[in-house]
Amino acid sequence: MTKTQFIAYFLRLNRTSYLLAIFFIFLVNWLQVEIPRYIQLAIDLLDGISSEGYGQMQYYVSIVVVMAIAMIITRILSRIYGLNPGRITEAELKNILLKKLNRLPNEFHSQFASGHLISIVNNDLMGIRLMFGVGFLQLFNTLLALSLTPLWMWRISPELTLYSVIPIIIAFVIFRIGFTKMKDLHMEHMRRLQKYSAELMSYLSAIDLIKSQQMGAWVQTETDALNQKLLRCQMKLTRIQVFYMPVLDYANSVMKILILGLGGYMLMQQELTLGEITAFLTYSVLLSIPLMALGRIATIYQRGMVGITSCQTILNAEVPEIDTQALPEETLNTLKGEAFSVRNLTYRYSQDDAPILDGISFDIPPGKKVGVLGSIGAGKTTLVNCLNHHLDVPSNSVFLGDRDITSFSRNDLRRFVKTITQDPYLFSATITENVKFGSGSRTIGDDDVQGVLDLSQLAGDVERFEQKAQTVVGEKGVMLSGGQKQRLSIARALLEPCDLLIMDNVLSAVDYETERKILEGLFARLDHQSVLVVSHRVNALEYMDEILVLSEGKVLAKGDHATLLKTCDYYKETWLLQQTETEANPC
């Protein structure tokens, strides 16, 4: 989407409001230029006024009063219809951006920090809102004022009008220089603000580490440095706004001096009447308002265009073609209960790297419980992210039934696969709301929530909270322990059924006994549902139908617990070592 297409789209979206706004702005400006004409006629009647002239003057004054009241009403309506499009555009654009961000693949999100994207959605959209609201309102008002007011001034005195234009032309040349400089500074300010936001998000997400490692002074120094760069950029913008933008205001003052000097001379020469000079000065005041507004319009325009450029980072990012093509509901229904198969899966993050996964093959039939054991760097998480298509998995490597998962949109695939990660994300909401999050449109009752809390072994902890399930867990679940967060994420995943539930080391923060109870409860409930459990604990995998032992991206051994104890030395050594640790630390 180009900038022209962007602006055209939102102009069409708000076309009714804009047309009504233009109509009422035209009425306001027409009333503004008509009122001085009747004031002129009334003043010219003061010289040698008669009883008949007195009545005529009362008529002119009445017209001025009626027009002033009408102007107030039409101005209010023009602002309603002129400002509303800004808010409508902001709301619509936020929906578009958030929907697009939700569809973009992992490769896009890995390029941009969360703080950078938040800055676009919050700070840069403000400039767009102002451009489509206040900016367009003042632009229409200025264009109509600069077209009608000079025309009425020309009617009074073409010569005086031409002299009045001279300082305006000079001011516009100077204004153009400042406008050009301001464009580059707005772009720099946007980039610095996005970087500052990204850094702050990074520091806030690591606040516990910063406190524990006493890194506060270093973070303060880094933040101050970024803040000073942002301040210097803002000060440069302010200097331009102070020295270049008011030049139109200065030109207006010079114009008034010319009108008073030349107009006074023309009055003495009887080329103009006192009423005409008064009307001409009134028109100059009306002309000064849009001229002064040009500086603000320029600033708003620059902020808006910079905001559009920033939004194009998201809008013009490519969503993989397959993710735009949802499969028919009938096709998806036929895949329910099909087996997942991995065939000679090899994956590397770049062509120059050694493969993280090398020739992995196994099956997960319906109802089968599969475990994955391996040391750090063995490729366990990469395998998980290939199964749920979080990564761009090679074609003909992972299948659901006889269908390659690369032929699914990611949205369709995740109807069949749910992943619980080792780093659960909780929202600053109640326990109940966190469990229900992402549950779709179906109605979820309290009994459903209680059931999954029981299953995840979290119900006992919840009962001890003062507000029970209505306890607010805080941002990222800060009010809960690591184990409670993990169990809450398990409860959330269990609320909606799926064909394959992947648990990526999600029980690392709970003790062995709780882990055993959770897995026993899970397997009792998930009778016909496949489960893939990734863990570095052998105890967590004892109940599995099949266990894959990964080492350096390859399957070292396969089999159930009893078989691997006999056939795989690595598995047996790991199990014996962990048994010793459990006996030494029973709590």
N, C-alpha and C positions, 0 to 999 in steps of 0.2 A: 504494500500500500504506500503510494507516494504521498507527499504532504498535500498536494492538490486533491487527491482522492480522499484523504483523511478529512480535510476541511469541507469538501463537497458532501461527504456522507453525513456529517453532523449538521451542516446547513439544511440538508433535506429533512433530517430528523426533526429539526425545529422550525421548519419553514412557516408553519401557521403562526407561531409566536412572533417570528421575525417580521412577517408581513403586517401583522397587527401593530407591532412596535413601530415599524416605519410609518404606517398610516398616522398613528398618534403623535410621533415625533414631528411629522410634517405639519400636523395641526398646531402643535406647540410653537414651532418656528414661524408659521404663518401668523399666528396670533401675536407673537413677539414683535414682528416687523410691522404689523398693522396698528398696534397700540400707539407707538410714537407718532404715526401719521395723524391720528386723531388728537394727540396732545399738541402737535404742531398747529392744527386747525384751531384748537381752543386758545392757544397762546396768541395767535395772530388776531383773534377777535378782541383781545384786551385793549388794543389801541383804538380809542374812540368807541367804546362799547355802547350799544343802544339797548332798549328793552327787547327788541327783536333779536339782537346779537346775544343778549344774556340768555334767552331761551335756547338759542342754537348752541351756546357753550354748555348749558346744562345737558343737552342731548349728547354732545360729544363726550362729556364726563361720564354719563350713564353707559355709553358704549364701552368706554375704557374699563369701567368697573365690571361689566358683564364679561368682557373679553378676559379680564384678569382671573375671574372665577373659573371661566371655561378652561383657561390655560392651566390652572392648578389641577383640575380634574383630569385633563388629557395628559399632563405630565406624570401624574400618578399611574395612569393606565400604561403609558409608554414605558415606565420603569418596571412595572409588573411583567409586561410581555417582553421587555428587553433583557431583564436580569434572569428570569426563569430558565432560559436555554443554557446558561452556564451551569446551573445545578443539574439540569437534566443530562447535559453532556457528561458531566463528571460522574454521575451515577451509572450511565450507560457504559462509559469507557472503563470504569472500574470492573463492571461485570464482564466486559469483553476481555480485559487483561487477566483477570483472575481465572476465567475459563480457559484462556490460552495457556497460562502458566501451568494449569492442571493437566494440560494435554501434551506439553512439551516434554521430550525425553530427558533422561538423566544427563546426556551430553551437554544440553543447554544449561541446566542448573549447575553443573560442575564448572562452567565458565564464569558465572556471576555469583558473587556472595549474596546472601539473603538480605543484608543491609542495603546493598546496591539496588536490588529489586524493590525493597520497601520504600527507598527514597524515590524511585520512579513513580510508584503507585500513590504515594502521599505528596511529596514536595513538587514533583514535576507536573502532576495533574492539577495542582492549584493554579499554575500559570495558564494551563489550557482552560480551566474553568473561568478565569478572569477574562481571557481573550474572547470566549464565546458569550460571556455575560456582559460585564462592564465595558470590555473593549469594543464589542460590536455596537452596544448602545451608544457609546460616546462617538464611535466612528460615524454611525448614521446621523447622529445629532450634529456633528461637526460638518459633514458634507452638506447637509441641508442648510445649516446656518451660514456656511461660507458661500452658498449659492444664492440664497434669498436675501441676506442682509446687504451684500454689495450691490445687488440689483436695485434695492430701495434707496441706497445711498446714491447710486448713479442717477436715479430719477430726480434727486434734489440738486446735485451738482456733479457733473462728470469730471470737471477739472479738479475739484477738491478730493474726489474719490481716487483719481490717479495719483495725486501727491501722497495720499494716505497709504497707497500700496507700496511705495518705495521702501520704507523701513521693514515691511513684512518680507519683501523679496530678499533683502540683505540678511535678515534673521534666518530665513529658510536655508540659505547657503551655509551659514555657521551651524545650524541645527543638523544638517545632513552630515557634517564632519563628526559631530558627537554621536549621531545615530550609528554610523559605521563602526566607531570604536566600541560602542556599547554592545554590539552584536557578539564580537569575539569574547568580551568579558563575561557575558551571560553564559556562553558555552563553557568557559573555564570555571565559572562559579558552579554550574550544574555538576561538572565532573568532580570538583573538590567536595561538594556537598554529598555526592554519592559515595565517594571514598571515605569521608568522615563517618557517614551512616554505617557503612560496611565495617569499619574498624570498631565503632562503638558496639555493634551487634556482636562482633567477635569477642570483645572484652567482657561484655555482659554475660555471654554464654559460658565464659571461663572464669566467672567471678570467684567461685570456690577455690580454684587453683591459684588465682592471683592473691587471694587472702592467705591461703596456707603457705605459699612460697614467698610471702612478703614482697610481692612484685608491684605493690601499689605505686611506689615512687616512679618506677620505670613506666608504668601505664600512664601516670599523670604527665610525665615528660613527653611521651609519644602523643598523647591527646592534645596537649598544649601546642605542640609543633603543628599538628594538623589544623587546630583551631586558629592559630596565627596565620597560616596560609589562607584559610577561608576568610579571615578578617581582612587581610590585605587585599584580596580580590574584591570583597564587598566595598572596601574603602575606595578602590579605584572606580567602581561603579557609582558610588555616591558622589565622587568628585565630578564625574561627567554629568550626573544629574543636577549637581549644584551649579556648574559653570556653563554647561551647554544647553540644558533643557530650558532654563528660565529666559533664554535669549528672546523667545517669542513674547514673553511677558514684557521684557524691556522694549521690544519693538512696538508693543501696544501702547506703552507710555509715550514713546516718541510720536506715535501716530496721533495721540490725543493733543500733544503740544502743537503739532502741525495744524490740526483741525482748529484749535483755539486761535493760533496766530493767523493763519490764512483765512479762516472763517471770520474772525473779527475784522480783518481788513476788507473782506468782501461785504461784510455787513455795513461798514462805514461807506463803502462805495455803492451801497444799496443794490448789490447783486444778489444778496440773500436777505431773507427776513429773520427776525429773532426766533420765530417758531421753527424755521427751517434749520437754523444753527442748533437749536435745542434738540430737534429730532435727529440731526446728524450726529451730535454727541451721544445721544442715546443709542444710535445704531453702532457707534464705535465701541460702546460698552458691551452691546450684544455680540459684536465681532470678537471682542477680547476673550470672552468665555471659551469659545471653541479653539481659539489660538493657543490659549494656555493649556487646554486639554490635549493638544497635539503631543506635548511632551509626555504626558501620562499614557496616551494611546501608544506612543512609540515604545515605552518601557513594557507595557502589557503585551504588545505585539511580539517583542523580542522574547519575553518570558514564555509566551505561548508557543512560538515556533521552536524554541529550545526544548520545551516540554514535548512537543510532537516528535522532534528528533529522538528524544530519549525513549518515548513510548514505542517508536518504530523498532527499537532493539528487541522488544517482545513481539509486537504485531507482525514484523517481517521475518521472525524466526520460523523455520520450516518444521511443521509437524510431519513426521513420517507418513507417507501416503497410506500405508496400511492402517494407521490409527484413525484415519478419516472415514474408513469404510466398515461400518458395523455389520456383522453377519445377521441374517434373518433369525428371528426368534425360533422358528422351527428347526433350523440347523443347530442352534445352540442347545436346544432341548434334546436333540439326538445324541449329543456328546456327554450328557449327564451319565455319570457312573463309568466312563471309559478310563482305561489305564493310562498312566503317564509312562513314557519310555524315553530313555536317554541312550543315544546310539553314537558311539565314538566321538563324544563331545571334546573338542579342543578349543581353548580360548586363550587369547593373549590381549593385553590392553593396548598394545601398539605393535606394528609389524616388526619393529626392531627388538622387542622384548622376547624373552623366553616364555613359552606357554605356561600359564598359571594352572590350567587344566589340560591334561594330555591323554586323549583316548579313553574318556570315562564312558562306561556303559552299564546300565542297570534298569530295572523295571519297578514301577510302583502300581500294582494292581489295586482295584477297589478294596478298601478295608485293610490293606497291608500297612504295617508299622515298620518304617525303615529308619535306621540310625546312621549317623555319619560321625566318625571319630577321627581326629587328626590334631597334630600340633599346630602352633601358630605358623601361618604361612603355607599350610598344606593345601589351601584352595577351598576351604569349606564355605566361606561367605560368597566367594565367586560362583561356586556351584549353585547356591541358593538364588543368587541374583540372575543366573542364567535360566533356572527353572521358572521363575516368575516374570521373566523377560524384562527385568529392570535394566539389564545390559543388552546390547545388541548381539544376541546369540547367533552363531552361524546357522544357516538354513540346514535342514535335514539332520539336525542333531537332537532336538527335543520334540517329542510328539505327544499329543493328547488323542488317544485312539490311533487312528491312521492319519491324523491331520497334523502337519507341521505347525508348531506354535507361532512361527514367524508369519503365518498366514492369518493370525488373529490380530485384531486391534488389542492394545494393552488393556483397554477398558473391558473388552469381552473376556479376555483371558482371566482377569482377576475376579470374574464371577465363579471361576473354578478353583482358583488358587488364592489362599490367604497366607500372608507372611507375618510372623511376630518376630521383630528384631530384638537384638540384645540391648539396644538403646531405645527404650520405649518413649514415645512422645505423648505427654498428657497436656490437656488444655486447662486453663485457669477457670475451672467450672466444678460442679459437684461430681461426686463419684458416679452417681446415676447418669448424669449427662455425659461423662466420659465413656461409660459403658455403652450408652446408646449412640454415641457418635458414629456416623457412617452406616447406621442400620437400615438406611433406605426409607421407603415411604410406609412400610407396614407399621402398625401400632404395636409398641413394645410395652408390656405391662410390668408392674413391680415384681410380680412372681417370676417373670423371665429374667429380670435383672438379678433377683435373689438367687435364682438357680445357677447362673454362671458365676456369681460370687462364691457360692458354696463349692462349685466345681474347681475353681481356681484357688481354693483354700484361703480366700480373703475375707469371707463372711465373719469369722471370729474377730478379726482386727476391726472391721467396720462397726461391729456391735459395741466395741469399746470406745468408739469416737462419740463425742457429745452430740453431734448432729447426725449420727449414723450415716446412711447413704447420701444424705444431703450435705455432707462435709465438703467444703471447697478445698481442692487439693493444691491450689496455687499454680503459678506459672511453671510449666514443665514438671508438675507434681512435686514441688519443693517441700510440701508439708508431709510427704510420705517417704518411707525408707526405700532403699534400692529394691529390696525384695517385694515390697508392697506395690511399687510401680510396675514391676515385671508381672506380678499376678493380676493387677488391674488390666494390663494390656492383653493378657491371656483371656480374661473375662470378656473383654470387648470383642476379641476375635471369635469367641465361641458363640456369641449371640446370634450370628447368622451362619447357616450351614454352608459348607463348600465341599468340593471333591477332594482337595489336597490341602492340609494344614501344615505349613512349614514353621518350625520353631527353631530359630537360629540362636542357640546358646542363651535362651531366655530365662533359664533358671539358675544362672551363675551366682545370683545374689541371695539365694535362699539356701537353707541348710539341707543336708541329705534327706532327712526324714520328711520335710515338707515337699521336697522335690519328688520323693517316692509317692506320697499321697496324691499330689497333683497328677502325676502320670498315671497312677492306677485309676483315679477318677476319670481322667480323660479317656483312657482306653475302654473303660466300662461304658461310657456314653457314646464314643465315636466308633461304634461297632462296624458300620459299613462305610466309614470315612477313612481315607488314607492319611497317614501322618508321616512327616519327615522331621526327625529330631536331630539337630546338630548340637554336639556337646563335646567338651573336653573331659567330661566325667564318664567313666565306664558305668558307674552305678545308674546313670540316667538312661543307659541303653540296654540294660540287662533284659528288659521286657520286650525288646524289639523282635519282629519276625526275621529281620535281616539287618546286619550291620556292615557298613562299608568303612574300611580303614584306609584313609587317605594319607599319602606321603609324597611331598613334592609334586602335587598335582596328579598323581596316579593312584589307581586303586591297588593298594598293597595286598588286601585280603577281603573276602566276603564270607558271610555266614552268620549264624546266630551266636549268642553268647557262649554257649557250651562248646560249639565247634571252634570258635576263634581262640578260646583258651588252650585248645589242643594244637591248633595249626599255625597260630600267628604269635611269634615271640614278642613283637612290639605290643600287641594287645594284652598279652598276659603280664608283661612287665608293668604296663600302665595300670592294669587292674590291681596287681599286688601292691604297687606303690601307693595307690589311692586307698586301698584297704588299710594299709599301715597308718596313713594320715588320719583316716576316720577313727581308728581305734585310739590314736594318740590325742585326737581332739574331738571327743564325742559330742561336745556342745557346739 
